[in-house]
Amino acid sequence: MYSCCAVLLLAFAVDFIIGDPHYGLHPTRLIGRLISFLQKPMENRGLFNEKYGVILTISVLSVVFCIYFAAVYTVSFLGRGFETVFYVFVLYSSLALKDMFDHTNKIYFALKSNDLEKAKRYAGMIVGRDTQSLNESGIVMAAVESMSENFVDGFASVVFWYFIGAFAGCTVNFEPTASGVLFALLYRSVNTLDSMVGYKNAKYIRFGRFAARLDDAVNFIPARISVFFICLSAYFVNEDSLSCFKTAKKDRLKHPSPNSAHAESAVAGAMKIKLGGTVIYPYSKVEKPFIGETYKFPEKEHIKRCKVLLTFSAVIFVVFSEILCCLLKNPFSLF
């Protein structure tokens, strides 16, 4: 389990330092191409229903599983050092926290320069809503909501499933690092499936239903765990940890998704800001209930504060995971 701890720490450090560069052979992009490749024949034959949505999901996860173990088997001949580099690379590629921060930094500096049009353009790169109708507060709200949701999708769930995979590997006497990275990669595959076919429009409502519900299932526990770490982080970065907890408790289910409002409500409470409300999408207008409805609307400085809050939350999450890994190896290792 000690190598498992090192891989998680290194992957987090690499993502934190250099982010997630865009290139053709990025594992998540390859998974996206695989989904498109397998989806196209079904679409051409008009097989967009629940049954084939299940077949697509199982097919994608099966191919990812097989390719991963083929890669692990190949790398094992190169020595332990190459194996470690491979595991760090795959896990690091599954994390997406720094990438979101980089996007929202562009929004922050555009707003600081009073360039509202540029801020709208940058916001449009990370949210599905129509950003042209947004004022400054609406843009900040979109950025904070995206960072909060991405904390679960792009970080907490990846680390959670890595830890679960490592624990599963220990219980069946299998290499915990290999199984941990596999679980993280399979989670990323489910999340990518949801982002590509999990839409609630006429085309995908039936076909993408299974992938969307599976994504809800795998994010269920991490979304709730994230509240604890955000509340703890709020205390250390001079935000309101008590308000964080109270708002999360009151508003964590105020979202069509069973998971999205947990981190959002915790962040809203910590910074005492209002999120949600009317959102205009290309296909319709959606009236979302306000999260933290008694608080004020966010301002541009809240983007910066949210980044600090979630960065510290991520650090605490990793430290906590490292301690658990050590305890799994030796329950008395900390005493």
C-alpha positions, 0 to 999 in steps of 0.5 A: 500500500505504500507504493499506492500512497506514493502514486496518489501523491505524485499524481495529485502533485503533477496535476496541481503543478502542470494541470491537464494538457490537451493532446490527442492521445490523452486517455480521456480523449481516447475514451471519448473517441472510443465512445464515438466509434461504438456509438456511431453504428448504433446511431446510423441504424436507429438503435438509440434506445435503453437496451443499446445504451446499456450495451454501449456502456458495458462495451466501453467499460469492457474495452477500457478494462482490457486495454488497461490490463494489456498495458499493465502487462506490457509495462511490467516487463520494463521494471518497477520504475516504469510501472510506477510512472505508468500508474502515476500518468493514468491516475494524473490523467484522470484528475481534472482539478487544476484544468478547471481552475485554469479556466476560471482564472481566465474568467476572473482576470477578464472580469477584473479587466472589466472585459465582460464579453471575454468573460462570457466567452471563457465561461461558455467554454466550461458551462452548457448554459447560454452565457451571452445573457449573463451579467457579471454576477451570473458569470461568477455564479456559473464559474463557482458552480462549475468549480464546485461540481468539478471538485466532485467529478474531476477530483473527489470521485477519482480519489475515492474510487482509486482508494476503493480499488486499492482496498479491493486489490488488498482483499483479493491479494492483487496489486493494490496500485494496479486495481486502484488506478483501474477503478479510477480509470473506469470511473473516468470512463463512466463520467465521460459516457455521461458527458457525451450521451447522458443528455435529457434531450429528445435524441439521448433521453432513452439512449443515455439514461443508463450511463447517466444513472450509473454516473449518479451512482458512482458519484453518490458517496463522493459527493456527500464526502466532499461536504465534510472536506469543504467544511473542514477546509473552510475553517482553515482558509477563514471562510464560515465552516458553520454556515458551510455545514448548515447550508449544505444540510439545508440545500444539498438536495436542491438540484435535479441531479442527486449529487450536484448540489452537495458541493455547491451548497457547501461552497455557497455556505462557506462564502455566504453567497447565492447560487442557482436561480434561472438558467438559460440553456440552448434548448430551454430555460430552467428555473433552479431553486436558489442555494443559499437563498438568504445570502448575497449574489456572488462577486468576482472575488468569490472565484478566487476564494472558491479556488482557495477553498477547493484547493485546500479541500483537495489537499485535506482529501489527499492527506486523509486518503494517504493516512487511510492507505497507511492504516490499511497496510499496518493499522498501528503505523501511526502510533 
